[in-house]
Amino acid sequence: MVNYWHLFNKLFDDNIPYSVARLLTFWYSHQKVAVLWHKTLSELFSINNGTRQGYTVGILSPYLCT
C-alpha cells in the first residue's frame, strides 16, 4: 500500500514543481475505479491507497514509488 500523503510530501521535499505536485495530489486523492471481471464492469468506487494499475493509468506509479 502507498500512503499518498507521504508520497506527496516527498515530491515537495524533492523540489518537484509545485504545480505538478499539486496536480498529482488532486489526481490521486479524487480517483475512482471500476473492476472488469468476466466482461462485467462494476460500479465506480473510491480508493484511498495503493498504486494505479491498468493499461494507461498506471504509467506514473513506478516512477512515483521509487
PDB file of N, CA, C and O in Angstrom:
ATOM      1  N   MET A   1       0.833  -1.179   0.000  1.00  0.00           N
ATOM      2  CA  MET A   1       0.000   0.000   0.000  1.00  0.00           C
ATOM      3  C   MET A   1       0.880   1.246   0.000  1.00  0.00           C
ATOM      4  O   MET A   1       1.993   1.247   0.527  1.00  0.00           O
ATOM      5  N   VAL A   2       0.364   2.276  -0.590  1.00  0.00           N
ATOM      6  CA  VAL A   2       1.079   3.551  -0.657  1.00  0.00           C
ATOM      7  C   VAL A   2       0.267   4.597   0.090  1.00  0.00           C
ATOM      8  O   VAL A   2      -0.919   4.787  -0.180  1.00  0.00           O
ATOM      9  N   ASN A   3       0.911   5.266   1.024  1.00  0.00           N
ATOM     10  CA  ASN A   3       0.282   6.389   1.698  1.00  0.00           C
ATOM     11  C   ASN A   3       0.505   7.605   0.807  1.00  0.00           C
ATOM     12  O   ASN A   3       1.623   8.110   0.708  1.00  0.00           O
ATOM     13  N   TYR A   4      -0.563   8.078   0.155  1.00  0.00           N
ATOM     14  CA  TYR A   4      -0.423   9.173  -0.800  1.00  0.00           C
ATOM     15  C   TYR A   4       0.165  10.424  -0.174  1.00  0.00           C
ATOM     16  O   TYR A   4       0.980  11.098  -0.804  1.00  0.00           O
ATOM     17  N   TRP A   5      -0.226  10.750   1.043  1.00  0.00           N
ATOM     18  CA  TRP A   5       0.245  11.987   1.653  1.00  0.00           C
ATOM     19  C   TRP A   5       1.748  11.917   1.931  1.00  0.00           C
ATOM     20  O   TRP A   5       2.439  12.930   1.825  1.00  0.00           O
ATOM     21  N   HIS A   6       2.253  10.754   2.278  1.00  0.00           N
ATOM     22  CA  HIS A   6       3.696  10.589   2.432  1.00  0.00           C
ATOM     23  C   HIS A   6       4.380  10.791   1.079  1.00  0.00           C
ATOM     24  O   HIS A   6       5.421  11.442   0.996  1.00  0.00           O
ATOM     25  N   LEU A   7       3.799  10.241   0.041  1.00  0.00           N
ATOM     26  CA  LEU A   7       4.340  10.384  -1.310  1.00  0.00           C
ATOM     27  C   LEU A   7       4.353  11.851  -1.737  1.00  0.00           C
ATOM     28  O   LEU A   7       5.347  12.326  -2.286  1.00  0.00           O
ATOM     29  N   PHE A   8       3.258  12.570  -1.488  1.00  0.00           N
ATOM     30  CA  PHE A   8       3.190  13.969  -1.891  1.00  0.00           C
ATOM     31  C   PHE A   8       4.211  14.811  -1.135  1.00  0.00           C
ATOM     32  O   PHE A   8       4.833  15.702  -1.713  1.00  0.00           O
ATOM     33  N   ASN A   9       4.386  14.533   0.146  1.00  0.00           N
ATOM     34  CA  ASN A   9       5.395  15.264   0.908  1.00  0.00           C
ATOM     35  C   ASN A   9       6.793  15.018   0.357  1.00  0.00           C
ATOM     36  O   ASN A   9       7.623  15.927   0.346  1.00  0.00           O
ATOM     37  N   LYS A  10       7.061  13.798  -0.101  1.00  0.00           N
ATOM     38  CA  LYS A  10       8.363  13.512  -0.712  1.00  0.00           C
ATOM     39  C   LYS A  10       8.537  14.303  -2.000  1.00  0.00           C
ATOM     40  O   LYS A  10       9.636  14.777  -2.291  1.00  0.00           O
ATOM     41  N   LEU A  11       7.463  14.453  -2.776  1.00  0.00           N
ATOM     42  CA  LEU A  11       7.551  15.239  -4.007  1.00  0.00           C
ATOM     43  C   LEU A  11       7.925  16.681  -3.686  1.00  0.00           C
ATOM     44  O   LEU A  11       8.797  17.263  -4.330  1.00  0.00           O
ATOM     45  N   PHE A  12       7.260  17.253  -2.686  1.00  0.00           N
ATOM     46  CA  PHE A  12       7.576  18.627  -2.303  1.00  0.00           C
ATOM     47  C   PHE A  12       9.011  18.724  -1.797  1.00  0.00           C
ATOM     48  O   PHE A  12       9.710  19.685  -2.115  1.00  0.00           O
ATOM     49  N   ASP A  13       9.459  17.747  -1.016  1.00  0.00           N
ATOM     50  CA  ASP A  13      10.821  17.744  -0.489  1.00  0.00           C
ATOM     51  C   ASP A  13      11.864  17.620  -1.601  1.00  0.00           C
ATOM     52  O   ASP A  13      12.977  18.128  -1.472  1.00  0.00           O
ATOM     53  N   ASP A  14      11.498  16.939  -2.699  1.00  0.00           N
ATOM     54  CA  ASP A  14      12.427  16.725  -3.813  1.00  0.00           C
ATOM     55  C   ASP A  14      12.394  17.860  -4.830  1.00  0.00           C
ATOM     56  O   ASP A  14      12.934  17.738  -5.929  1.00  0.00           O
ATOM     57  N   ASN A  15      11.750  18.974  -4.449  1.00  0.00           N
ATOM     58  CA  ASN A  15      11.683  20.164  -5.303  1.00  0.00           C
ATOM     59  C   ASN A  15      10.994  19.937  -6.645  1.00  0.00           C
ATOM     60  O   ASN A  15      11.333  20.579  -7.639  1.00  0.00           O
ATOM     61  N   ILE A  16      10.025  19.022  -6.672  1.00  0.00           N
ATOM     62  CA  ILE A  16       9.186  18.876  -7.854  1.00  0.00           C
ATOM     63  C   ILE A  16       8.399  20.174  -7.999  1.00  0.00           C
ATOM     64  O   ILE A  16       7.950  20.719  -6.990  1.00  0.00           O
ATOM     65  N   PRO A  17       8.212  20.692  -9.214  1.00  0.00           N
ATOM     66  CA  PRO A  17       7.443  21.925  -9.361  1.00  0.00           C
ATOM     67  C   PRO A  17       6.091  21.829  -8.636  1.00  0.00           C
ATOM     68  O   PRO A  17       5.390  20.821  -8.727  1.00  0.00           O
ATOM     69  N   TYR A  18       5.755  22.884  -7.930  1.00  0.00           N
ATOM     70  CA  TYR A  18       4.549  22.906  -7.114  1.00  0.00           C
ATOM     71  C   TYR A  18       3.312  22.540  -7.927  1.00  0.00           C
ATOM     72  O   TYR A  18       2.455  21.797  -7.446  1.00  0.00           O
ATOM     73  N   SER A  19       3.207  23.056  -9.160  1.00  0.00           N
ATOM     74  CA  SER A  19       2.020  22.783  -9.986  1.00  0.00           C
ATOM     75  C   SER A  19       1.899  21.296 -10.318  1.00  0.00           C
ATOM     76  O   SER A  19       0.791  20.762 -10.364  1.00  0.00           O
ATOM     77  N   VAL A  20       3.021  20.630 -10.549  1.00  0.00           N
ATOM     78  CA  VAL A  20       2.997  19.197 -10.861  1.00  0.00           C
ATOM     79  C   VAL A  20       2.603  18.400  -9.623  1.00  0.00           C
ATOM     80  O   VAL A  20       1.754  17.512  -9.699  1.00  0.00           O
ATOM     81  N   ALA A  21       3.209  18.712  -8.495  1.00  0.00           N
ATOM     82  CA  ALA A  21       2.880  18.002  -7.255  1.00  0.00           C
ATOM     83  C   ALA A  21       1.422  18.215  -6.879  1.00  0.00           C
ATOM     84  O   ALA A  21       0.751  17.295  -6.412  1.00  0.00           O
ATOM     85  N   ARG A  22       0.941  19.425  -7.082  1.00  0.00           N
ATOM     86  CA  ARG A  22      -0.459  19.711  -6.755  1.00  0.00           C
ATOM     87  C   ARG A  22      -1.414  18.964  -7.684  1.00  0.00           C
ATOM     88  O   ARG A  22      -2.442  18.461  -7.231  1.00  0.00           O
ATOM     89  N   LEU A  23      -1.094  18.886  -8.958  1.00  0.00           N
ATOM     90  CA  LEU A  23      -1.910  18.127  -9.906  1.00  0.00           C
ATOM     91  C   LEU A  23      -1.971  16.652  -9.497  1.00  0.00           C
ATOM     92  O   LEU A  23      -3.047  16.054  -9.483  1.00  0.00           O
ATOM     93  N   LEU A  24      -0.818  16.070  -9.168  1.00  0.00           N
ATOM     94  CA  LEU A  24      -0.788  14.666  -8.753  1.00  0.00           C
ATOM     95  C   LEU A  24      -1.549  14.463  -7.445  1.00  0.00           C
ATOM     96  O   LEU A  24      -2.228  13.451  -7.270  1.00  0.00           O
ATOM     97  N   THR A  25      -1.437  15.419  -6.531  1.00  0.00           N
ATOM     98  CA  THR A  25      -2.168  15.340  -5.275  1.00  0.00           C
ATOM     99  C   THR A  25      -3.665  15.285  -5.535  1.00  0.00           C
ATOM    100  O   THR A  25      -4.369  14.454  -4.963  1.00  0.00           O
ATOM    101  N   PHE A  26      -4.149  16.171  -6.397  1.00  0.00           N
ATOM    102  CA  PHE A  26      -5.579  16.187  -6.720  1.00  0.00           C
ATOM    103  C   PHE A  26      -5.974  14.891  -7.420  1.00  0.00           C
ATOM    104  O   PHE A  26      -6.985  14.277  -7.079  1.00  0.00           O
ATOM    105  N   TRP A  27      -5.184  14.484  -8.384  1.00  0.00           N
ATOM    106  CA  TRP A  27      -5.497  13.303  -9.187  1.00  0.00           C
ATOM    107  C   TRP A  27      -5.623  12.059  -8.306  1.00  0.00           C
ATOM    108  O   TRP A  27      -6.596  11.312  -8.413  1.00  0.00           O
ATOM    109  N   TYR A  28      -4.644  11.844  -7.446  1.00  0.00           N
ATOM    110  CA  TYR A  28      -4.656  10.645  -6.609  1.00  0.00           C
ATOM    111  C   TYR A  28      -5.670  10.701  -5.480  1.00  0.00           C
ATOM    112  O   TYR A  28      -6.146   9.654  -5.040  1.00  0.00           O
ATOM    113  N   SER A  29      -6.014  11.881  -4.998  1.00  0.00           N
ATOM    114  CA  SER A  29      -6.959  11.960  -3.884  1.00  0.00           C
ATOM    115  C   SER A  29      -8.417  11.971  -4.337  1.00  0.00           C
ATOM    116  O   SER A  29      -9.320  11.934  -3.501  1.00  0.00           O
ATOM    117  N   HIS A  30      -8.659  12.021  -5.646  1.00  0.00           N
ATOM    118  CA  HIS A  30     -10.024  12.024  -6.174  1.00  0.00           C
ATOM    119  C   HIS A  30     -10.267  10.870  -7.149  1.00  0.00           C
ATOM    120  O   HIS A  30     -11.155  10.959  -7.997  1.00  0.00           O
ATOM    121  N   GLN A  31      -9.500   9.805  -7.043  1.00  0.00           N
ATOM    122  CA  GLN A  31      -9.631   8.741  -8.023  1.00  0.00           C
ATOM    123  C   GLN A  31     -10.794   7.806  -7.717  1.00  0.00           C
ATOM    124  O   GLN A  31     -11.091   7.486  -6.566  1.00  0.00           O
ATOM    125  N   LYS A  32     -11.429   7.389  -8.790  1.00  0.00           N
ATOM    126  CA  LYS A  32     -12.497   6.396  -8.717  1.00  0.00           C
ATOM    127  C   LYS A  32     -12.146   5.301  -9.715  1.00  0.00           C
ATOM    128  O   LYS A  32     -11.576   5.570 -10.772  1.00  0.00           O
ATOM    129  N   VAL A  33     -12.485   4.086  -9.376  1.00  0.00           N
ATOM    130  CA  VAL A  33     -12.151   2.953 -10.230  1.00  0.00           C
ATOM    131  C   VAL A  33     -13.353   2.035 -10.380  1.00  0.00           C
ATOM    132  O   VAL A  33     -14.331   2.126  -9.639  1.00  0.00           O
ATOM    133  N   ALA A  34     -13.248   1.160 -11.349  1.00  0.00           N
ATOM    134  CA  ALA A  34     -14.234   0.101 -11.550  1.00  0.00           C
ATOM    135  C   ALA A  34     -13.450  -1.174 -11.822  1.00  0.00           C
ATOM    136  O   ALA A  34     -12.293  -1.125 -12.240  1.00  0.00           O
ATOM    137  N   VAL A  35     -14.072  -2.290 -11.588  1.00  0.00           N
ATOM    138  CA  VAL A  35     -13.436  -3.592 -11.802  1.00  0.00           C
ATOM    139  C   VAL A  35     -14.140  -4.287 -12.963  1.00  0.00           C
ATOM    140  O   VAL A  35     -15.368  -4.365 -13.010  1.00  0.00           O
ATOM    141  N   LEU A  36     -13.343  -4.785 -13.886  1.00  0.00           N
ATOM    142  CA  LEU A  36     -13.871  -5.563 -15.002  1.00  0.00           C
ATOM    143  C   LEU A  36     -13.567  -7.026 -14.727  1.00  0.00           C
ATOM    144  O   LEU A  36     -12.406  -7.409 -14.584  1.00  0.00           O
ATOM    145  N   TRP A  37     -14.601  -7.836 -14.654  1.00  0.00           N
ATOM    146  CA  TRP A  37     -14.435  -9.257 -14.361  1.00  0.00           C
ATOM    147  C   TRP A  37     -15.413 -10.052 -15.200  1.00  0.00           C
ATOM    148  O   TRP A  37     -16.623  -9.841 -15.116  1.00  0.00           O
ATOM    149  N   HIS A  38     -14.901 -10.961 -16.004  1.00  0.00           N
ATOM    150  CA  HIS A  38     -15.721 -11.777 -16.892  1.00  0.00           C
ATOM    151  C   HIS A  38     -16.677 -10.914 -17.715  1.00  0.00           C
ATOM    152  O   HIS A  38     -17.875 -11.190 -17.784  1.00  0.00           O
ATOM    153  N   LYS A  39     -16.132  -9.864 -18.339  1.00  0.00           N
ATOM    154  CA  LYS A  39     -16.880  -8.955 -19.207  1.00  0.00           C
ATOM    155  C   LYS A  39     -17.978  -8.179 -18.488  1.00  0.00           C
ATOM    156  O   LYS A  39     -18.868  -7.628 -19.137  1.00  0.00           O
ATOM    157  N   THR A  40     -17.929  -8.127 -17.169  1.00  0.00           N
ATOM    158  CA  THR A  40     -18.894  -7.355 -16.380  1.00  0.00           C
ATOM    159  C   THR A  40     -18.147  -6.253 -15.655  1.00  0.00           C
ATOM    160  O   THR A  40     -17.155  -6.505 -14.972  1.00  0.00           O
ATOM    161  N   LEU A  41     -18.634  -5.027 -15.810  1.00  0.00           N
ATOM    162  CA  LEU A  41     -17.988  -3.875 -15.196  1.00  0.00           C
ATOM    163  C   LEU A  41     -18.753  -3.460 -13.948  1.00  0.00           C
ATOM    164  O   LEU A  41     -19.970  -3.274 -13.981  1.00  0.00           O
ATOM    165  N   SER A  42     -18.023  -3.318 -12.850  1.00  0.00           N
ATOM    166  CA  SER A  42     -18.641  -2.901 -11.593  1.00  0.00           C
ATOM    167  C   SER A  42     -18.991  -1.416 -11.630  1.00  0.00           C
ATOM    168  O   SER A  42     -18.628  -0.703 -12.565  1.00  0.00           O
ATOM    169  N   GLU A  43     -19.697  -0.967 -10.606  1.00  0.00           N
ATOM    170  CA  GLU A  43     -19.931   0.458 -10.439  1.00  0.00           C
ATOM    171  C   GLU A  43     -18.629   1.115  -9.976  1.00  0.00           C
ATOM    172  O   GLU A  43     -17.737   0.441  -9.461  1.00  0.00           O
ATOM    173  N   LEU A  44     -18.527   2.423 -10.160  1.00  0.00           N
ATOM    174  CA  LEU A  44     -17.352   3.155  -9.704  1.00  0.00           C
ATOM    175  C   LEU A  44     -17.322   3.215  -8.183  1.00  0.00           C
ATOM    176  O   LEU A  44     -18.359   3.314  -7.528  1.00  0.00           O
ATOM    177  N   PHE A  45     -16.108   3.153  -7.634  1.00  0.00           N
ATOM    178  CA  PHE A  45     -15.933   3.318  -6.202  1.00  0.00           C
ATOM    179  C   PHE A  45     -14.606   4.014  -5.951  1.00  0.00           C
ATOM    180  O   PHE A  45     -13.696   3.953  -6.778  1.00  0.00           O
ATOM    181  N   SER A  46     -14.502   4.668  -4.819  1.00  0.00           N
ATOM    182  CA  SER A  46     -13.283   5.411  -4.455  1.00  0.00           C
ATOM    183  C   SER A  46     -12.245   4.462  -3.884  1.00  0.00           C
ATOM    184  O   SER A  46     -12.576   3.467  -3.238  1.00  0.00           O
ATOM    185  N   ILE A  47     -10.978   4.790  -4.136  1.00  0.00           N
ATOM    186  CA  ILE A  47      -9.889   4.072  -3.486  1.00  0.00           C
ATOM    187  C   ILE A  47      -9.031   5.095  -2.755  1.00  0.00           C
ATOM    188  O   ILE A  47      -8.883   6.231  -3.206  1.00  0.00           O
ATOM    189  N   ASN A  48      -8.473   4.688  -1.631  1.00  0.00           N
ATOM    190  CA  ASN A  48      -7.736   5.620  -0.794  1.00  0.00           C
ATOM    191  C   ASN A  48      -6.258   5.311  -0.670  1.00  0.00           C
ATOM    192  O   ASN A  48      -5.517   6.114  -0.103  1.00  0.00           O
ATOM    193  N   ASN A  49      -5.803   4.181  -1.176  1.00  0.00           N
ATOM    194  CA  ASN A  49      -4.377   3.868  -1.126  1.00  0.00           C
ATOM    195  C   ASN A  49      -4.055   2.867  -2.221  1.00  0.00           C
ATOM    196  O   ASN A  49      -4.952   2.357  -2.893  1.00  0.00           O
ATOM    197  N   GLY A  50      -2.779   2.593  -2.395  1.00  0.00           N
ATOM    198  CA  GLY A  50      -2.351   1.667  -3.430  1.00  0.00           C
ATOM    199  C   GLY A  50      -1.841   2.400  -4.655  1.00  0.00           C
ATOM    200  O   GLY A  50      -1.979   3.619  -4.758  1.00  0.00           O
ATOM    201  N   THR A  51      -1.257   1.668  -5.572  1.00  0.00           N
ATOM    202  CA  THR A  51      -0.766   2.256  -6.808  1.00  0.00           C
ATOM    203  C   THR A  51      -1.729   1.928  -7.931  1.00  0.00           C
ATOM    204  O   THR A  51      -2.400   0.896  -7.916  1.00  0.00           O
ATOM    205  N   ARG A  52      -1.783   2.805  -8.884  1.00  0.00           N
ATOM    206  CA  ARG A  52      -2.677   2.594 -10.015  1.00  0.00           C
ATOM    207  C   ARG A  52      -2.141   1.483 -10.899  1.00  0.00           C
ATOM    208  O   ARG A  52      -0.931   1.318 -11.054  1.00  0.00           O
ATOM    209  N   GLN A  53      -3.065   0.722 -11.478  1.00  0.00           N
ATOM    210  CA  GLN A  53      -2.696  -0.344 -12.391  1.00  0.00           C
ATOM    211  C   GLN A  53      -3.624  -0.280 -13.583  1.00  0.00           C
ATOM    212  O   GLN A  53      -4.685   0.341 -13.522  1.00  0.00           O
ATOM    213  N   GLY A  54      -3.227  -0.920 -14.662  1.00  0.00           N
ATOM    214  CA  GLY A  54      -4.077  -0.958 -15.838  1.00  0.00           C
ATOM    215  C   GLY A  54      -3.304  -0.556 -17.072  1.00  0.00           C
ATOM    216  O   GLY A  54      -2.083  -0.404 -17.037  1.00  0.00           O
ATOM    217  N   TYR A  55      -4.030  -0.386 -18.167  1.00  0.00           N
ATOM    218  CA  TYR A  55      -3.396  -0.136 -19.453  1.00  0.00           C
ATOM    219  C   TYR A  55      -2.660   1.193 -19.496  1.00  0.00           C
ATOM    220  O   TYR A  55      -1.494   1.235 -19.889  1.00  0.00           O
ATOM    221  N   THR A  56      -3.309   2.277 -19.102  1.00  0.00           N
ATOM    222  CA  THR A  56      -2.662   3.586 -19.222  1.00  0.00           C
ATOM    223  C   THR A  56      -2.599   4.354 -17.919  1.00  0.00           C
ATOM    224  O   THR A  56      -1.772   5.259 -17.800  1.00  0.00           O
ATOM    225  N   VAL A  57      -3.419   4.044 -16.948  1.00  0.00           N
ATOM    226  CA  VAL A  57      -3.471   4.867 -15.737  1.00  0.00           C
ATOM    227  C   VAL A  57      -2.313   4.623 -14.804  1.00  0.00           C
ATOM    228  O   VAL A  57      -2.060   5.443 -13.922  1.00  0.00           O
ATOM    229  N   GLY A  58      -1.605   3.533 -14.962  1.00  0.00           N
ATOM    230  CA  GLY A  58      -0.528   3.213 -14.037  1.00  0.00           C
ATOM    231  C   GLY A  58       0.845   3.651 -14.483  1.00  0.00           C
ATOM    232  O   GLY A  58       1.841   3.221 -13.902  1.00  0.00           O
ATOM    233  N   ILE A  59       0.931   4.491 -15.492  1.00  0.00           N
ATOM    234  CA  ILE A  59       2.221   4.872 -16.060  1.00  0.00           C
ATOM    235  C   ILE A  59       3.124   5.547 -15.027  1.00  0.00           C
ATOM    236  O   ILE A  59       4.326   5.282 -14.993  1.00  0.00           O
ATOM    237  N   LEU A  60       2.565   6.409 -14.192  1.00  0.00           N
ATOM    238  CA  LEU A  60       3.385   7.152 -13.239  1.00  0.00           C
ATOM    239  C   LEU A  60       3.709   6.363 -11.972  1.00  0.00           C
ATOM    240  O   LEU A  60       4.662   6.709 -11.274  1.00  0.00           O
ATOM    241  N   SER A  61       2.963   5.335 -11.657  1.00  0.00           N
ATOM    242  CA  SER A  61       3.135   4.638 -10.391  1.00  0.00           C
ATOM    243  C   SER A  61       4.559   4.140 -10.145  1.00  0.00           C
ATOM    244  O   SER A  61       5.083   4.359  -9.052  1.00  0.00           O
ATOM    245  N   PRO A  62       5.214   3.478 -11.113  1.00  0.00           N
ATOM    246  CA  PRO A  62       6.585   3.015 -10.836  1.00  0.00           C
ATOM    247  C   PRO A  62       7.555   4.179 -10.588  1.00  0.00           C
ATOM    248  O   PRO A  62       8.463   4.068  -9.765  1.00  0.00           O
ATOM    249  N   TYR A  63       7.363   5.270 -11.290  1.00  0.00           N
ATOM    250  CA  TYR A  63       8.240   6.430 -11.105  1.00  0.00           C
ATOM    251  C   TYR A  63       8.037   7.062  -9.731  1.00  0.00           C
ATOM    252  O   TYR A  63       9.002   7.390  -9.040  1.00  0.00           O
ATOM    253  N   LEU A  64       6.770   7.231  -9.342  1.00  0.00           N
ATOM    254  CA  LEU A  64       6.480   7.909  -8.091  1.00  0.00           C
ATOM    255  C   LEU A  64       6.846   7.075  -6.874  1.00  0.00           C
ATOM    256  O   LEU A  64       7.110   7.627  -5.806  1.00  0.00           O
ATOM    257  N   CYS A  65       6.868   5.783  -7.013  1.00  0.00           N
ATOM    258  CA  CYS A  65       7.074   4.911  -5.849  1.00  0.00           C
ATOM    259  C   CYS A  65       8.474   4.359  -5.771  1.00  0.00           C
ATOM    260  O   CYS A  65       8.694   3.352  -5.098  1.00  0.00           O
ATOM    261  N   THR A  66       9.433   4.981  -6.438  1.00  0.00           N
ATOM    262  CA  THR A  66      10.812   4.514  -6.356  1.00  0.00           C
ATOM    263  C   THR A  66      11.621   5.383  -5.441  1.00  0.00           C
ATOM    264  O   THR A  66      12.812   5.138  -5.250  1.00  0.00           O
TER     265      THR A  66
END
